[in-house]
Amino acid sequence: MICSILMVEKLNHLSLKIIWVSGSKSVRISTNNFTLQEVQLLSQMFKTKFDLDCTIQLLSKKGNTPKDKYLIYIKVASLKELVLPYMIPSMKYKLGLK
């Protein structure tokens, strides 16, 4: 198991900033090698612990992909207040701020 409950419980506001991969209206968390059960656990934790608006999306299979792969998308609007204290000024544009 890649994603354990212990790992999930250690996530905090700064962790969310660090795992922020990209974003405009949403933030993508690449959980490609996680099982669906692990992705659901992580997504539920984001909702429960941080009140984030998350969705799980199935990546389309390409080539010889042996299993389904999933991503978690978080709407930036639900993330702003949590990560703003950790953002350097030059990155605030990602939150729609100047």
Backbone as ProteinMPNN parsed JSONL, in Angstrom:
{"seq_chain_A": "MICSILMVEKLNHLSLKIIWVSGSKSVRISTNNFTLQEVQLLSQMFKTKFDLDCTIQLLSKKGNTPKDKYLIYIKVASLKELVLPYMIPSMKYKLGLK", "coords_chain_A": {"N_chain_A": [[0.839, -1.181, 0.0], [0.687, 2.112, -0.969], [-0.368, 4.524, -0.033], [-1.007, 5.196, 3.164], [-3.066, 5.29, 6.134], [-1.707, 6.484, 8.237], [0.208, 8.072, 6.881], [-1.518, 9.827, 5.564], [-2.688, 11.159, 7.712], [-0.619, 12.778, 8.538], [-0.432, 14.861, 6.762], [-0.527, 18.377, 6.161], [-1.288, 21.951, 6.048], [0.952, 23.129, 4.801], [1.953, 20.916, 3.456], [0.027, 20.627, 1.468], [0.594, 22.836, -0.122], [3.131, 22.142, -1.039], [2.659, 19.8, -2.546], [1.267, 20.798, -4.627], [0.884, 20.646, -7.92], [0.126, 21.833, -10.385], [-1.997, 24.467, -11.566], [-4.942, 26.321, -12.131], [-7.822, 26.703, -12.342], [-8.081, 24.394, -11.071], [-6.252, 21.98, -9.106], [-3.986, 19.482, -9.735], [-3.322, 16.328, -8.461], [-1.048, 13.922, -8.808], [-1.723, 10.72, -8.645], [-1.114, 8.357, -9.818], [0.006, 5.756, -9.411], [-1.347, 4.814, -7.263], [-3.806, 2.743, -5.702], [-7.34, 2.51, -6.427], [-8.736, 2.482, -4.02], [-6.855, 3.674, -2.276], [-6.665, 6.223, -3.413], [-9.263, 7.114, -3.02], [-9.297, 7.18, -0.217], [-7.372, 9.19, 0.282], [-8.564, 11.393, -1.03], [-10.939, 11.635, 0.455], [-9.838, 12.291, 2.917], [-8.75, 14.819, 2.325], [-11.118, 16.223, 2.02], [-12.34, 15.893, 4.564], [-10.364, 16.725, 6.48], [-9.41, 19.202, 5.507], [-11.516, 20.438, 4.233], [-11.721, 20.504, 1.41], [-12.663, 20.785, -2.027], [-12.855, 18.115, -3.903], [-12.31, 15.913, -6.706], [-12.228, 12.664, -8.167], [-10.558, 11.384, -10.915], [-10.486, 9.164, -13.631], [-7.76, 8.196, -15.512], [-7.408, 7.992, -19.013], [-6.86, 4.903, -20.582], [-3.852, 4.027, -22.199], [-2.03, 2.43, -24.672], [-0.194, -0.3, -23.409], [-1.073, -0.182, -20.726], [-1.218, -1.597, -17.586], [-3.098, -1.321, -15.537], [-5.888, 0.555, -14.185], [-5.546, 4.072, -13.756], [-5.514, 6.864, -11.558], [-6.328, 10.308, -10.857], [-6.358, 13.046, -8.571], [-8.318, 15.872, -8.439], [-8.379, 19.158, -7.238], [-10.371, 21.884, -6.52], [-9.244, 25.163, -6.915], [-10.409, 27.326, -5.601], [-11.262, 26.277, -3.169], [-8.899, 25.865, -1.933], [-7.392, 28.147, -1.572], [-7.276, 29.805, 0.914], [-5.948, 28.089, 2.625], [-3.348, 27.655, 1.587], [-2.3, 30.153, 1.054], [-0.736, 31.551, 3.115], [1.737, 30.317, 2.746], [2.645, 30.88, 0.262], [4.956, 32.328, -1.956], [5.336, 35.75, -2.968], [5.612, 35.992, -5.832], [4.276, 33.791, -6.812], [1.627, 34.022, -6.287], [-0.144, 34.587, -8.289], [-1.122, 32.194, -9.19], [-3.216, 31.713, -7.564], [-4.997, 33.497, -8.417], [-4.45, 36.002, -7.554], [-2.771, 39.187, -7.17]], "CA_chain_A": [[0.0, 0.0, 0.0], [1.458, 3.347, -1.082], [-1.011, 5.558, 0.767], [-1.519, 4.638, 4.408], [-3.785, 6.23, 6.982], [-0.69, 7.224, 8.987], [0.74, 9.102, 5.994], [-2.583, 10.79, 5.311], [-2.889, 11.952, 8.922], [0.499, 13.706, 8.703], [-0.543, 15.979, 5.833], [-0.963, 19.643, 6.749], [-1.448, 23.037, 5.079], [2.189, 23.268, 4.036], [2.006, 19.754, 2.557], [-0.822, 20.923, 0.314], [1.338, 23.762, -0.988], [4.252, 21.436, -1.652], [2.21, 18.831, -3.555], [0.569, 21.511, -5.681], [1.603, 20.388, -9.164], [-0.233, 22.876, -11.341], [-3.319, 24.92, -11.203], [-5.571, 27.561, -12.508], [-9.104, 26.493, -11.668], [-7.96, 23.164, -10.286], [-4.914, 21.477, -8.812], [-3.933, 18.042, -10.022], [-2.398, 15.53, -7.66], [-0.786, 12.701, -9.572], [-1.792, 9.515, -7.818], [-1.159, 7.329, -10.866], [0.36, 4.412, -8.953], [-2.159, 4.463, -6.109], [-5.015, 1.982, -6.006], [-8.549, 3.317, -6.294], [-9.025, 2.577, -2.584], [-5.934, 4.66, -1.705], [-7.048, 7.538, -3.932], [-10.491, 7.479, -2.32], [-8.89, 7.523, 1.149], [-6.706, 10.485, 0.232], [-9.565, 12.387, -1.402], [-11.826, 11.808, 1.61], [-9.073, 12.993, 3.935], [-8.696, 16.214, 1.915], [-12.441, 16.792, 2.303], [-12.588, 15.895, 6.006], [-9.368, 17.48, 7.244], [-9.181, 20.553, 4.982], [-12.741, 20.9, 3.577], [-11.396, 20.786, 0.014], [-13.571, 20.289, -3.05], [-12.033, 17.178, -4.699], [-12.909, 14.88, -7.548], [-11.31, 11.618, -8.631], [-10.76, 11.154, -12.34], [-9.801, 8.021, -14.225], [-6.979, 8.513, -16.712], [-7.712, 7.08, -20.113], [-5.802, 3.908, -20.807], [-3.118, 4.169, -23.451], [-1.05, 1.372, -24.885], [-0.248, -1.517, -22.601], [-1.218, 0.152, -19.311], [-1.742, -2.791, -16.942], [-4.172, -1.064, -14.583], [-6.468, 1.893, -14.197], [-4.791, 5.082, -13.017], [-6.414, 7.916, -11.101], [-5.818, 11.605, -10.42], [-7.252, 13.83, -7.724], [-8.382, 17.289, -8.782], [-8.884, 20.006, -6.158], [-10.706, 23.229, -7.005], [-8.386, 26.162, -6.29], [-11.199, 28.17, -4.705], [-11.329, 25.662, -1.845], [-7.524, 25.722, -1.465], [-6.748, 29.467, -1.427], [-6.981, 30.253, 2.274], [-5.027, 27.165, 3.278], [-1.972, 27.735, 1.096], [-1.859, 31.54, 0.896], [0.38, 31.931, 4.0], [2.977, 29.657, 2.342], [2.957, 31.264, -1.111], [5.823, 33.488, -2.158], [4.576, 36.741, -3.743], [5.631, 35.788, -7.287], [3.43, 32.652, -7.168], [0.236, 34.293, -5.907], [-0.981, 34.622, -9.495], [-1.765, 30.884, -9.311], [-4.452, 31.791, -6.781], [-5.788, 34.571, -8.984], [-4.111, 37.213, -6.807], [-1.64, 39.937, -7.718]], "C_chain_A": [[0.882, 1.243, 0.0], [0.926, 4.392, -0.11], [-1.605, 4.936, 2.019], [-2.249, 5.715, 5.199], [-2.797, 7.075, 7.775], [-0.107, 8.355, 8.147], [-0.282, 10.212, 5.782], [-2.785, 11.706, 6.518], [-1.785, 12.985, 9.121], [0.442, 14.895, 7.75], [-1.055, 17.218, 6.551], [-1.055, 20.699, 5.655], [-0.211, 23.212, 4.204], [2.348, 22.103, 3.058], [1.189, 20.012, 1.301], [-0.123, 21.866, -0.651], [2.435, 23.021, -1.735], [3.797, 20.472, -2.745], [1.431, 19.49, -4.689], [1.378, 21.403, -6.967], [1.356, 21.489, -10.192], [-1.573, 23.423, -10.921], [-3.709, 26.237, -11.812], [-6.93, 27.508, -11.814], [-9.082, 25.224, -10.832], [-6.496, 22.797, -10.107], [-4.957, 19.98, -9.036], [-2.909, 17.387, -9.108], [-2.242, 14.201, -8.38], [-0.692, 11.51, -8.625], [-1.84, 8.282, -8.727], [-0.898, 5.913, -10.362], [-0.388, 3.991, -7.693], [-3.322, 3.598, -6.576], [-6.214, 2.916, -5.879], [-8.888, 3.513, -4.817], [-8.133, 3.627, -1.912], [-6.294, 6.079, -2.15], [-8.327, 8.02, -3.237], [-10.199, 7.895, -0.877], [-8.283, 8.918, 1.192], [-7.696, 11.609, -0.077], [-10.511, 12.679, -0.229], [-11.124, 12.565, 2.733], [-8.976, 14.476, 3.596], [-10.025, 16.914, 2.235], [-12.649, 16.94, 3.806], [-11.649, 16.829, 6.759], [-9.255, 18.941, 6.814], [-10.406, 21.175, 4.316], [-12.485, 21.322, 2.132], [-12.414, 20.135, -0.911], [-12.761, 19.438, -4.03], [-12.896, 16.298, -5.587], [-11.813, 13.898, -7.938], [-11.608, 11.383, -10.098], [-9.896, 9.995, -12.811], [-9.049, 8.495, -15.461], [-7.35, 7.524, -17.804], [-6.532, 6.133, -20.318], [-5.166, 4.143, -22.166], [-2.121, 3.028, -23.541], [-1.27, 0.166, -24.001], [-0.353, -1.227, -21.108], [-1.888, -1.018, -18.598], [-2.902, -2.553, -15.981], [-4.72, 0.333, -14.768], [-5.61, 2.816, -13.349], [-5.715, 6.25, -12.726], [-5.66, 9.174, -10.719], [-6.842, 12.221, -9.484], [-7.163, 15.278, -8.191], [-8.997, 18.038, -7.611], [-9.176, 21.376, -6.751], [-9.924, 24.26, -6.206], [-9.168, 27.028, -5.305], [-11.255, 27.596, -3.295], [-9.953, 25.565, -1.189], [-6.876, 27.044, -1.059], [-6.336, 29.809, 0.001], [-5.967, 29.357, 2.979], [-3.582, 27.373, 2.867], [-1.437, 29.165, 0.99], [-0.716, 31.933, 1.841], [1.732, 31.351, 3.578], [3.433, 30.043, 0.936], [3.917, 32.447, -1.132], [5.081, 34.45, -3.084], [4.525, 36.467, -5.25], [4.751, 34.621, -7.735], [1.952, 32.89, -6.865], [-0.697, 34.384, -7.11], [-1.711, 33.3, -9.68], [-3.071, 30.818, -8.527], [-5.374, 32.887, -7.314], [-5.566, 35.891, -8.264], [-2.933, 37.914, -7.449], [-0.641, 40.222, -6.651]], "O_chain_A": [[1.731, 1.403, 0.877], [1.704, 5.069, 0.562], [-2.604, 4.221, 1.941], [-2.066, 6.908, 4.957], [-3.029, 8.269, 7.967], [0.057, 9.472, 8.638], [0.057, 11.395, 5.819], [-3.028, 12.902, 6.354], [-2.0, 13.98, 9.814], [1.203, 15.848, 7.919], [-1.906, 17.129, 7.436], [-0.917, 20.386, 4.472], [-0.326, 23.42, 2.996], [2.831, 22.297, 1.942], [1.607, 19.659, 0.199], [-0.238, 21.711, -1.866], [2.643, 23.246, -2.927], [4.473, 20.336, -3.765], [0.984, 18.809, -5.611], [2.444, 22.008, -7.083], [2.297, 22.007, -10.793], [-2.211, 22.891, -10.013], [-2.891, 27.142, -11.979], [-7.153, 28.193, -10.816], [-9.954, 25.006, -9.99], [-5.626, 23.243, -10.854], [-5.871, 19.298, -8.571], [-1.771, 17.844, -9.001], [-3.206, 13.451, -8.536], [0.293, 11.334, -7.908], [-2.521, 7.3, -8.432], [-1.521, 4.966, -10.84], [-0.103, 2.94, -7.119], [-3.769, 3.713, -7.717], [-6.108, 3.99, -5.288], [-9.286, 4.607, -4.415], [-8.606, 4.388, -1.068], [-6.233, 7.02, -1.358], [-8.45, 9.199, -2.906], [-10.787, 8.852, -0.374], [-8.642, 9.731, 2.043], [-7.657, 12.662, 0.559], [-10.838, 13.835, 0.039], [-11.739, 13.38, 3.419], [-9.105, 15.316, 4.487], [-10.036, 18.066, 2.669], [-13.085, 17.993, 4.272], [-12.092, 17.63, 7.582], [-9.033, 19.819, 7.647], [-10.347, 22.323, 3.877], [-12.968, 22.362, 1.684], [-12.956, 19.071, -0.613], [-12.061, 19.976, -4.889], [-14.042, 15.984, -5.267], [-10.638, 14.251, -8.027], [-12.763, 11.205, -10.486], [-8.73, 9.87, -12.435], [-9.628, 9.121, -16.349], [-7.578, 6.345, -17.531], [-5.369, 6.527, -20.234], [-5.849, 4.421, -23.151], [-1.444, 2.711, -22.562], [-2.389, -0.327, -23.861], [0.222, -1.958, -20.302], [-3.002, -1.401, -18.956], [-3.62, -3.494, -15.644], [-4.107, 1.182, -15.416], [-5.021, 2.397, -12.352], [-6.584, 6.589, -13.53], [-4.501, 9.119, -10.309], [-8.039, 11.953, -9.588], [-6.074, 15.836, -8.32], [-10.009, 17.613, -7.055], [-8.32, 21.964, -7.412], [-9.934, 24.242, -4.976], [-8.626, 27.422, -4.272], [-11.292, 28.352, -2.324], [-9.854, 25.22, -0.011], [-5.918, 27.055, -0.287], [-5.163, 30.075, 0.26], [-5.214, 29.822, 3.835], [-2.681, 27.279, 3.7], [-0.23, 29.358, 0.849], [0.212, 32.607, 1.394], [2.772, 31.847, 4.013], [4.479, 29.591, 0.472], [3.723, 33.435, -0.424], [4.276, 34.01, -3.904], [3.49, 36.69, -5.877], [4.501, 34.475, -8.931], [1.116, 32.036, -7.162], [-1.914, 34.269, -6.96], [-2.797, 33.27, -10.259], [-3.925, 29.973, -8.795], [-6.415, 33.167, -6.721], [-6.395, 36.797, -8.35], [-2.175, 37.296, -8.196], [0.385, 40.847, -6.918]]}, "name": "protein", "num_of_chains": 1, "seq": "MICSILMVEKLNHLSLKIIWVSGSKSVRISTNNFTLQEVQLLSQMFKTKFDLDCTIQLLSKKGNTPKDKYLIYIKVASLKELVLPYMIPSMKYKLGLK"}
